Amino acid sequence: MKRVLCILISFFLMIPFLYGEERPRARDLGIKIGILKPGPYNAITDVKGVKVGHFTLIKGENIRTGVTVILPHSGNIFQEKVPAAIYIGNGFGKLTGYTQVEELGYIETPIALTNTLSVPIVADALIDYILSIKENKNVFSVNPVVGETNDGWLNDIRGKYIKKEHVFEAIKRASGGPVEEGAVGAGTGTTCFGFKGGIGTSSRVLPPSQGGYTVGVLVQTNFGGVLQIAGCPIGLELNKYYLKGKLDYKSGGSCMIVVATDAPLTHRNLKRLAKRAILGLARTGGICSNGSGDYVIAFSTAENLRIKHREKFLLRKISVLPNERMSPLFLGVIEATEEAILNSLFKATSMKGWKGHYIEAIPINKVKAILKKYNFIKGENK
């Protein structure tokens, strides 16, 4: 009888997860972060040409993992590389491809996110993908960019279940428009602030007077700290936060942040933009702890700045945004990062996984009540 009861309890705990409970994004609850307006999808795909694809791997009781890919444009990324930069908030992670991006200032493959022990196979898959393109038949060196977080609390990470075909499928599925969030792709088995984490995204559009540029952010959240929303002490009110008893072990983790913009920025100012994304993480209560791999990968889609694999000219003439025009973009990336992290929390569903470990989704009604208590939202918000 006890065994039957346990099976029934496990089944009901999994119902929202199995049947795709629809959960709100931050703005659906009346939570508006910052002063800048989001793009039409409030997603990284608001940056023209950017595509996102997921492959979610859920199997049996122990496999909860996946892959998420971000394509800077629809063309041959190796032949038309995009200017890029990477900033390290805390370097306890396995980010493949960092040194070449740092040295040369561009990205030449899709960006992939996955779990810690699947980085090598995902990197190899990106290499195979680039080599498979007809125009790349004479290519003998590829710098894949792969980031990760450790989903070993919910996923049997040592099983290394991610395969090359999963990466190819994520690339095949990549599209513009709305981005699936929550416990999907690389965010399938992650946790955040002691709740279920996942994939989240957001964007900001600058006013016409500031160039009208768009900056979009996608995050893979798997970190801890003391959660706050627009300054409201959510973690404290929910009695779940870093240094609170059993939650100590969740202070580590990681957060991968991918930033895209159509502003004409080269490596130097992209790195300055990437640094500000960490401020958005801090505004949610993240602390970049000792055990956290917090990385920001930023790139520009500006066509006039794309780098041809084989340049025909001795000199390139380019137009770039001056330093004095960067501050509005700094604000945009901070706001978008903060909101993307909140979306990853709100959209994620409760999950049971490896060894019976269970992580609850953030309790939306309780959060709403706290936000009303602090007068951040009023009345009923839909």
C-alpha positions, 0 to 999 in steps of 0.5 A, a space after each residue: 500500500 505504501 508503494 502504491 501511495 508513493 507512486 501516486 504522489 510521484 505521479 501527481 507531483 509530475 503532472 504539471 511537468 508532464 503535461 506542460 503547465 502554462 506558467 506566466 512570464 514576469 510581465 504577465 504578473 504586472 512586474 515591469 523591470 526598468 524604464 526601457 520598453 521590450 521588443 515585440 517578443 521580449 526575447 533575444 530574437 527581437 534582435 533581427 536575424 537571431 534564432 534560438 533552438 532547444 532539444 530537451 532530453 527527459 527520459 525515465 526517472 533520472 535523465 533531465 537535461 538538454 541543449 540550447 543553441 543561439 544562431 547569430 544569423 541565418 547564413 554561414 556563420 563560419 564564413 561570415 563571423 560576428 564580432 563578439 566578446 566574453 566576460 567572466 563574472 566567476 570562472 568556475 566553469 567550462 566555457 569552450 572557445 573563450 581564448 580565440 574569442 578573446 584574441 580575435 574578437 569574433 564568433 564563428 559557430 552557433 553558441 551552444 549551452 548544455 550541461 557540464 559533462 556534455 561540453 566536449 560532445 556538444 563542441 564536437 557536434 558544432 565542429 561537425 555542423 560547420 564542416 558539413 556545410 558545402 562552402 566550408 569544404 576547405 576549413 581545417 580549424 573551427 572554434 566552437 563556443 559552448 557554455 554550461 551549467 551543472 544540472 547534476 541535482 536533477 539529472 544523472 549527469 555522469 551518464 552523459 546522455 547528450 549526443 551529437 544528433 541532439 545538437 543537430 536537432 536543436 540547430 534544426 529547430 532554431 527559429 525567430 519569434 517567441 522563445 520557449 522558456 523554463 525547464 527546456 533545452 539546457 535549462 531542463 535540469 537546472 535550479 535557481 535560488 532554491 527553486 526550479 530554474 531554466 531558460 529565460 529571455 528578455 529584450 530592450 529597445 532604445 528610443 529613436 533618439 538613442 539609435 533605436 537599437 535592440 539588445 536581447 538576452 538569453 539566460 541559463 539559470 542554475 545559481 543561488 543567492 538571496 532572491 529579490 524582485 525589483 528590490 522586494 526581498 522575495 527570498 527572505 519572505 519565502 524563507 528560502 535563501 543562501 545561508 539558510 540551512 540546507 540551501 547552502 549547497 545551492 549557493 553555487 551553480 552557474 549562470 550562462 548569459 548570452 547577449 545579442 544586439 544590432 548596435 554596431 559594436 566591435 569586441 571592445 565595446 561588446 565586452 563593456 556591454 557584457 560586463 553590465 549583464 552581471 549587474 542584472 544578475 546582481 539585481 536579482 540577488 545572485 552573488 557569483 559565488 565561489 562555485 559558480 561559473 558566470 559567463 556573458 557571451 555578447 555579439 553584434 549582428 550589425 552586417 557591416 561588422 561581419 568578418 569574412 573568413 577570407 578578407 580580400 581587402 588590406 584595410 576595412 572601413 567600418 562605422 561603429 558606435 562611439 563610447 559616449 553612446 554606450 550608456 543606454 545599451 548598458 541600461 538595456 542589457 542590465 534590465 533585460 538580464 534581470 527580467 530574463 532571469 525572472 522569466 526563467 524562474 516563473 516559466 519553470 515547472 516543478 520537477 522530480 529527477 535523479 535519485 528522487 530529488 525534487 525541486 519546486 517551481 517558485 510559488 507564483 501566488 505567494 510572490 504576487 502577495 509579497 509584491 503587493 505587500 511592498 506595493 510593487 504591484 497593486 490589485 489583481 494582475 493578469 
